[in-house]
Amino acid sequence: MANFTKTIQMTCQSTSPTIDRADLTQETTVEYPISPFLMRVHDAMQTVLPGTAANDDMALITGTPGTDAPTLQGVDFGNTSTDEKCAFIFSLPPEYTSGQPISVVVRGGMITTIANGTSTVDVECWCADDNGGVGGDICTTAAQSINSLTPADKTFTITPTSRVAGDVLIVRLSFIGTDSGDAGVMIPEIQKVSVLLSIKG
């Protein structure tokens, strides 16, 4: 009986099917949320974001625990201009389908008051070349307005040509705004950042 059982087990193991990733059904626009705690100072990436926006750096704002989710905010730029940044690194996962669409979605808006000029969010993206360098900016979408008290998703297209699983993307986010009225508190805010990919597996 023991030998019979062993034979059945060996037969089952030898006939177990294997499925190559290439044979799986492709899923499009699969979301990979980026934790705000992965955001870094854009020109000193060994440094976490400050708790107060200053100079050219966004701030990571905790808010009230149990009430607010952490967000990224800029300065109050009433009657002046603003340009704050942050950056994160994202590696294309093993399930990414080579050369298929990549996009970065930023959900943002204004706190309290809109600017009488402009308030935009921009995305830049570079791919590391494995030798300590990068190529050109592969984000093809221009800066988009977030000058609204109602948060909205802004989608930025990343050129997928030659992109493969394992590629390391360096992504920089920017707030850019101008105002001349100073009619109230004008703080740009990002509530969520995600990378959308086409994947198999």
C-alpha positions in Angstrom: 0.0 0.0 0.0 2.9 2.3 0.8 4.5 1.7 -2.5 1.2 2.4 -4.3 0.7 5.7 -2.5 4.3 6.8 -3.4 3.6 5.9 -7.0 0.5 8.0 -7.1 2.3 11.0 -5.5 5.2 10.7 -8.0 2.7 10.5 -10.9 0.9 13.6 -9.7 4.1 15.6 -9.3 5.4 14.6 -12.8 2.2 15.7 -14.5 1.7 19.0 -12.7 1.3 21.7 -15.3 3.5 24.8 -15.5 2.4 28.0 -16.9 4.8 30.5 -18.4 4.2 34.2 -17.5 4.0 35.0 -21.2 0.9 32.7 -21.4 -1.0 34.5 -18.7 -3.8 36.9 -19.5 -2.6 40.5 -19.5 -4.2 43.0 -17.1 -4.1 46.6 -18.0 -3.9 49.7 -15.7 -3.1 47.7 -12.5 -2.6 50.2 -9.7 0.6 50.3 -7.6 0.0 52.9 -4.8 3.2 54.8 -3.7 3.4 55.3 0.0 3.9 58.9 1.0 6.7 57.7 3.3 8.7 56.7 0.2 8.9 60.3 -0.9 12.3 61.9 -0.5 13.9 65.3 -0.9 14.4 65.5 -4.6 18.0 66.7 -4.6 19.1 64.8 -1.5 17.4 61.5 -1.7 19.0 60.2 1.4 16.7 62.6 3.2 13.1 62.2 4.2 10.7 65.0 3.5 10.4 67.7 6.2 7.2 68.3 8.2 6.9 71.9 6.9 7.4 72.9 3.2 10.3 75.2 2.7 12.7 76.3 0.0 12.0 73.9 -2.9 10.8 70.9 -0.8 7.3 69.6 -0.3 6.3 68.6 3.2 4.9 65.3 4.4 1.9 66.2 6.6 0.6 63.7 9.1 -2.6 65.5 10.0 -4.7 64.2 12.9 -4.2 60.5 13.5 -7.5 58.6 13.1 -9.0 61.5 11.1 -6.5 62.5 8.4 -4.4 60.4 6.0 -0.8 61.7 5.4 -0.5 64.0 2.4 2.1 66.0 0.5 1.8 69.8 0.7 3.5 72.9 -0.5 3.8 76.4 1.0 1.0 79.0 1.2 2.0 80.9 -1.9 -0.5 83.8 -1.7 0.8 86.9 -3.5 3.9 85.1 -4.6 5.0 82.0 -6.5 5.9 78.5 -5.5 8.0 75.6 -6.8 8.4 72.6 -4.4 9.4 69.1 -5.3 9.8 65.6 -4.0 11.0 62.3 -5.6 10.6 58.6 -5.3 12.1 55.5 -6.9 10.0 52.8 -8.5 11.3 49.5 -9.9 9.2 47.9 -12.6 8.1 44.5 -11.0 8.6 41.0 -12.5 5.0 40.9 -13.7 5.3 44.1 -15.8 4.8 43.4 -19.5 7.8 44.7 -21.5 7.0 47.8 -23.5 3.4 48.1 -22.3 1.8 51.4 -21.0 3.1 53.0 -17.8 1.5 56.1 -16.2 1.8 58.0 -13.0 -1.5 59.2 -11.4 -1.4 62.1 -9.0 -4.5 63.1 -7.1 -4.3 66.7 -6.0 -6.0 70.0 -5.3 -5.9 73.2 -3.2 -6.5 73.7 0.5 -9.0 76.5 1.5 -8.4 78.9 -1.5 -7.6 78.7 -5.2 -4.9 81.0 -6.7 -6.0 83.8 -8.9 -3.1 82.8 -11.2 -2.1 79.1 -11.6 -1.4 76.0 -9.5 -0.1 73.0 -11.3 1.5 69.6 -10.6 4.2 68.2 -12.8 5.9 64.8 -13.2 9.3 64.1 -14.5 10.7 60.5 -14.9 14.1 59.1 -15.7 15.2 55.5 -16.1 18.5 54.5 -14.4 21.0 53.0 -16.8 22.6 50.6 -14.3 25.9 52.6 -14.5 25.0 55.5 -12.2 23.4 57.6 -14.9 20.0 58.2 -16.5 18.6 59.0 -19.9 16.2 61.9 -20.7 12.9 62.7 -19.2 10.4 60.0 -20.4 7.3 61.6 -19.1 5.4 63.0 -22.1 2.6 64.8 -20.3 2.9 68.5 -19.5 2.1 70.0 -16.1 -1.6 69.9 -15.2 -3.8 72.3 -13.2 -4.8 71.4 -9.6 -6.2 74.9 -9.0 -9.4 73.6 -7.5 -10.8 72.9 -4.0 -12.1 69.5 -5.4 -9.2 67.0 -5.6 -8.9 65.2 -9.0 -6.7 62.6 -10.6 -4.1 63.8 -13.0 -2.6 61.2 -15.3 1.0 61.5 -16.7 2.1 59.1 -19.5 5.5 57.5 -19.3 7.1 56.4 -22.5 7.2 52.6 -22.3 9.5 52.0 -25.2 12.3 49.6 -24.2 11.1 49.4 -20.7 11.3 45.9 -19.1 10.8 44.4 -15.6 13.6 45.4 -13.3 14.0 48.9 -14.8 14.4 51.5 -12.1 12.4 54.7 -12.6 13.3 57.9 -10.7 10.2 60.1 -10.5 10.1 63.7 -9.5 6.9 65.6 -8.6 6.6 69.4 -8.6 4.1 72.0 -7.4 4.3 75.1 -9.5 2.1 78.1 -8.8 1.6 81.9 -9.0 -0.8 84.2 -7.2 -1.1 88.0 -7.0 -4.3 88.4 -4.9 -3.4 86.7 -1.6 -7.1 86.1 -0.9 -6.6 83.4 1.6 -4.5 80.3 2.5 -3.3 78.8 -0.8 -1.6 75.5 -0.2 -1.3 72.8 -3.0 -1.8 69.3 -1.8 -1.3 65.8 -3.2 -3.5 63.1 -1.5 -2.3 60.1 -3.5 0.3 58.9 -6.0 0.1 55.7 -8.0 1.9 54.0 -10.8 -0.4 52.2 -13.3 1.0 49.2 -15.3 0.1 46.5 -17.7 1.1 43.2 -16.2 0.9 39.4 -16.5 0.8 37.5 -13.2 
